[in-house]
Amino acid sequence: MFTNRTSKINFSRRDFLRTAGFLVGTAACPGFLKGADSQPKRPNFVVFMIDDLGYGDIGCYGGWAETPNIDQLAQGGIRFTDFHSNGPMCSPTRVAFMTGCYQNRFGRKFESALGGSAGVTENGMPLEAETIVEVLKNHGYATGMFGKWHLGYKPPLTPANQGFDEYRGMLSGDGDHHSHIDRSGNKDWWHNDRIEMEKGYTATLLTDHSVDFIEKNKGQPFCLYLAHLAIHFPWQGPDDPPHRTEGKNWGNDKWGIIPDEKNVRPHVEAMIKSVDRSVQCVVDALEKNGLAENTLVVFMSDNGGYIRYGRRFENISSNGVLRGEKGQVYEGGHRVPCIVYWPGKIKANQVCHEKVMTMDFFPTIARLAGAPLPARQKIDGVDISPLLMKGQRINERTMFWRKGNAKAVRRGPWKLVVKGDDIELYNLDDDLGEEKNLATEKTELVFKLTKALAKWEKEVESGFMIGSM
């Protein structure tokens, strides 16, 4: 059972690099325990999606916050050092996880946070897109989601219509962590397809509902998606005061009550601790019910953290030595923490340096569940179950990000960044902080990666359905 232990962690830059696995002497994932193919029961799946959690925010990544339970999750499984959210903002990554596709296939609106309000019905993930949850539900799984959706603001574009048997949480991109009022001043706490307000701190409520879901479904295979709003603004810990009230537009005052705008860190720290406690509660529930050895647990972030916000707020999150922050295509915007835990199936205390993306969990979960992939949906993600279970390397591939006019291409150690007419090229093996632009020295490589980017952009414009063009 996880214990709520604490320890003081002080990391230098070199310590951070060593902990994160970037110094010489590390290796790609070594072998794991076998046995998934002989598993008598279909495995359960628990997926934590944390909001805005930066690469340097948690202890096991050499970060500043004490996160004993998340650290213990990493010690019991595999910690990725080169994992990437599909986008540098919320909605892009979430639709990619749900569909296994590059989010760009769903149109430009999914390259940033999905806008909308309670009166907008057409702005959301298309219902014809088959989600990983629908795949599992059709395969006999109980499915539950608790937390932030941000893929549709009103029925029918809700979790209840995309495969989830049970849903509680907020449909919008952010809400007050105490009053559950969105930035438009609307009530935003849903039970399936209706507003059903509850009192309590968001992270605590979501955790309690998740534990109840595990208890109710312990006799059948289940998929639990726990999408925490923390550590997204309003920056409010459990002991911070409520901020938003119903009936007022909070668009220009969406951040919460921050006495020292130059130091948001104390509020963020309290939020990270609430997530750490959530991990403990959920894993304890699995162990209490004898489910831990038959449950794959994924812990990841939807994008990098904010270091500062505009000219007002500073010292918010941390992306370690990475350049950039949320909203940018530099590494700090999309290289994020990811931990996979499955006691007895995934060998403990592993560090993996393979390049993985959020959308890879769609085919991976389907494969582990023994469920077929959608016949007519383009799946861009790759099945990483051989990597998780047997330590097999992933075939080299080129990876892409696009947010408006900002684009990035990754092939091997090389990363091309395009911002309008500006072109930058970095060797991440030697320059993880993306400080030395090699574009003028490697013109042939720039040409090849630019060509690959153009080809990819043309491909994703064809949509998400096979034969749609």
N, C-alpha and C positions, 0 to 999 in steps of 0.2 A: 504493500500500500504506500502511496505517496505520503511523505511527511512534510509538514509545513516548516521546513528548516530555512534558515537565512545565513548568509555569509557575506562578508565585506569583500568586494571585488574591485581591485584597482589595476587597470590595464594601461600600459604604455602603447604607443603605436605599433611597436614590434610585437608586443604581446598580443595585440589585436590580430595582426597578420598571422601569427602562429596559431592562435586559437581558431581563426576562421579558415585555416588550412591553406594559406597562400605562400608559405615559405618552402624552400627546397627540402626535399625528403619526403613529401607527402605523395600518396599514390591514389589512383582511381580505386573505386570501391572494391575491397577484397571480398572474398566469398561469403555467402550467407548460409544460414541453415536451410536445408531442404525440407520439403514436407507439404507445401501448399497443394500439390497435385493429389495428395492422399488425404487431404482434409475431409472428414466425413460430413461436415456441415458447410453450408454456404456461409462465407464470412460476413460479419457485420461491418459497416463503414461509419466512422465518425470523422467529420471534416470540420475543423476550426478555420474560419476565415476571419482574420483580424484586420481591422480597418486602419490604414495609415501607419502600420508598425514598421519602423525603419530597421535597416540592417544592423545598426549599432545600438539598438534599444534594449536587447535582452542579454542576460549574462552569458549564455552558452555561445553567443557570437562575439564575445569580448565587449559587450555593451555596458552601459552605465547603470542600468536598473538591476536590482536583485530580483531574480525570477527563479526561485528554487524548484518549483514544480515543472515549469517549462524546461529548465535545465535537466531535470531528472528524466523528462520525456526524451530529450535528446540522448542522454546517457543510456537509455534503454533501447534506442533504435538508431536511426540514421539521420545525420544532419547534413544538409546540402549547402555547399559554399557557392555554387554557381546556378542557383535557382532564380527564375525570372517570372514576375507577374506578366501577363500578356499585355497589359497596358500600364501607364504610369498614373492612372486614376481609377476610381472605383468601378463604374459600370463596365468598362471594357474588359477588365479581368473577370468580372462575375459572369458576363455572358459567355466568355471563352471557356470558363470552367463548366458552365451548364451545358454547353453545346459541343465542346471539343473542337470548335472552329476558331480561326482567327476572327476576332470581333469585327474586323473591318468588312467582313462579308455581309454584315447587317446594316451597312451604311455609315456615313461619316458621323452621324449622331452618336454612335457607339465608340468613337475614338476619344471621347471626353466623358465627364459626368453627365448622365442622362438628365436633361432638364425636364421640367413639367410641374404640374400642380395637381391638386385633387380634382380639378375640372377637366384634365386632359386625359382622354381615354386611348388615343391612338399612339401615344409615345411609349413604346416598350418593346420587349423581345417578342417577335412574332409567335403566335400560338402554334403555327405549323412547325416551328423548330422543335425537334425532339430532344428533350433534356436527358442527362444521365439519370436523373431521378425517375423519369418516365420509363427509361430502359429497365431500371431496377424494379419499379412497381409492376411492370408487365411480366417480370420474372419472379413475382411472388414476394417482393420485399415490402415491409412497412416503411413508410417514408415520412420524415418530419423535418421541418425547418423552423428555426427560432432565431430571429434577428433581422438584419438589414437586407432588403431585397434589391432596391434601386434598379429594377429592370421593368418597371411599370408602376404607375401611380394610382390606378383604380381598376376594379374588376372590368373585364375579365383578365387583364394582363397581370395576374397575381400568382403567387406560388401555388395556391389552391387549384389553379387551372394549368399548372405546368408539372404536375406529378406528385405534389406533396399531399399526403393524407391529412396532415395537421400542420398548421402554421400559426405562429404568434410573433409579432414584431412590427417593424416599421417598413412601409413601402418606399418612403422617400430616401434621399441621400443622407440626411442627418436629422436628428431630433434631440430635443432637450433630454438629457439622461435621467431627469427626475420627473418632469411634467409630461414628457412624451408629446410635445408640440413641435411640429415641423417649422421650418424657417418662414413658411407662408402664414403661420399662425393657426394651422389646422390641427385637430386631433390626429395623431398618427400612431395608433397602437391597435393592431388588427388581430382578430381571431378568424382565420380563414378569410372569408370575403366580407367581413363586417367589422366596423369599429367596435372594440370592446376594451375600454380603458382599464388599466390596472395601476395600483399604487406600488411604488418601489423603484429602486435603482435599476437601470436597464440591464447591466451585465448580470446582476443578481437574478432578476426575473428570467432572463434567457437561460441562465444556468439551471435554475429550478425547473423550468419547463423541460429542459433537455434531460435532466435526471429522471423526471416523471415519465418521459417518453421511453427511456431505457427500461424503467421498471415495468411499464405497461406492455412492452414488446419483447421482453427477454425470452419469450418462448418461440420466437420466429425470427428469421433474418430481417435486419433493419438497416436503414441508412439515415443517419442523423447529420444534418447540416446546421452547425452553430455559427452563425455569421454575426460576430460581435460588432456593435457600433464603435466601441472603444478601439483606437484612441482618437477617433475623429472628433472635431469640434462639434458642439460646445465642449471646451476642455473643462470637464467636471468630474472630480472624483466622488466617491460615495458621500464624503462629508462636505463637499462644496454645495452652495445653495442652488435651488432651482433658478432658472433665468427666464424662460419664455412662458408667456401666457397666451391663451386662445384669443383670436380675433385681431392680432396685430402682425404686420409684416416685419419679420426679423432679419430681412436680407442685409441690412446695414448694421446689424448688431447681433450677429449669429455666433459669436465666439464664446459667450459665457461671461461670467463675472471674474475678471482677471486683475487683481490689485496691482501686480507688477507686470506690465506688458513686456518688459525686457527679459522676463524670466517665467515662461509658461511651464517650465519643467516640473515644478512640484505637483501641478494638477495632472500632468501627463503621467507622472510616476504613480500617482494614486490609481489612475485608470489601468496602467500596466499591471499593477498589483491585483486589481480586480479580475483581469484576464488570467493571471497566474493562479488565482484561487479557483477560477472556473475550470481550468485544466485539472486541478487537483480533484474537484468535486466530480467531474465527469469520469475521470479514470478510476476514482474510488468506487463510483457506481458500477462501472464495468467489472471491477474486481469483486465487489460485494456480491454480484449476481453471477459470478463464474463465467464472465463473457470476455475477459481480457485476452485470452489466448485464441479467441475466435473473432477478434475485432481489429481491423486496420484503422489506425488513427493518423490523420493528416493534420498538421498545424502549419498554416502559412498566412502571409499577408497579401492584401490586394494591390498594394503599390508601396513605394518608398515613403519615408516620413517627411513631413514639413520641418525644415530647419528654422525657417522664419516665414512669416506670412505678411506680405506687403511691407510697409514701412513701420508697422506698429508692433507686431509680435515677434519675439525672438526667443532663442533657447527653448525650442519646442521638442523636437524629436532628434534622433541621430541616425545618420547613415554611415557611421564609421569613417573610413578613409575614402569612401566613394564620393565622386563628384555629383553634384546636383541633388534634387529633391523631388517630391511629388509633383507631377505635372510635366516633368522633363524627361527626355529620352537618354540622358546620361545615366550611368549605372545607378546612381542614387535614386533615380525615379522608378526603377523596375527590378533591380537585384534585391531580393528580399529574403527574410528567413523562411526556411521550410524544413520541417521535421516529419519523418514518417516512423511510426511506432507500431510494432506487432510482436509482442513477446512470444518467443518460441518459433517464430517464422522469420523475422528479421533479426539478425545478430546484433547484439547490443554494442553501443559505443563506437559506431561507425561514422566516418566523415567521408563524404562523397563529393567529388569535384566534376562530375559529369554535368553537362548543360541541359537543364530541364525547364519546362514552361508550365504554367497553370493548366493549359488545355490538355496536357499529357495525362491528367488524371481521369479524363473521360474514358479513353480506351483502356486504361490500366484497371480502373474499377470494374468496367464491364467484363474484362478478361478474367479477373479474379472471382467475379460472381458467376462466371459461366454464362453470361448473357450476350446475345448477339448485338452487334452494332447496327445503327439505323441503316437501312438499305439505300436510302436516297439522300442522305445528308453527308456533306463533305466533311470528313474528320481530318483536321490538320494535325492534331496531337498524335504522339506516338506512345505505344504501350511500353511502359517502363517496368512492368512486373518482372521481366528477367533480370533487370538491374537490381530491383529491390530484393528479390528472392535468391538470386544466384550470383549477383555481382557482375553480370555481363555488361560490357560496354555498349553504349548507344551509338548507332551508326552516325557518322558525322553528317550534320545538316546545317543549312543556313537559316537563321532566325531573323524575324522582322518585327519592327515596332513603327507605328505611325500615329501621330496626334497632330492633325492639321498639317502645317508645313514643316513640322519637325519629324524626322524619320531616322531610323537606325537599322543597321544590318550587322549581324554577327556571324562570322565564319571562322571556326577555330579560335585563335587568340585575337583575331583582327575584328575591329569594330569601326564601321563607317557611320558617321553622324552627319546628317544633312539638315541644315536649318535655312530654308529659303535658298539663297545662292551660295551660302557658305558650306564648305565641305571639310570635314575633319576625319582623320584616320588615326586610330590608336591601337597599340599592341598591348592588350590587357594583361598578358603574362609579365610584361616588364613595366607596365604603367597602368595599374589598376585605377589610379585617380584621374585618368584621362587628362593628363597635363601636357604631354608632348605630341603635338599634331604632326604626323608623318605623311600627310597627304601629298605634299610637293615632292617627297622622296620616293613614294611608292605609287607612281601615277598609273602603272599597269594594273595594280591591285585595286586602286580606286575605280578604274574603268570597269573591271569585272564585277565589283560589288554594286556599282551604280546600275549596271546592266541587269544584275540579279534583282535589284530593288524594283526596277521598271517592270520586269517580267512578273514579279510577285504582285505588284499593284494592279496590273491588268488582270491577273488571275482572281484576286479577291473581289474585284468588281463584278465578277460573274455570279456572285451570290452564294448562298449556303446549300442550295439543293443541287444534286447531280442532275444534269440535263436541263438546268433552269435557263440556259441561254440558247 
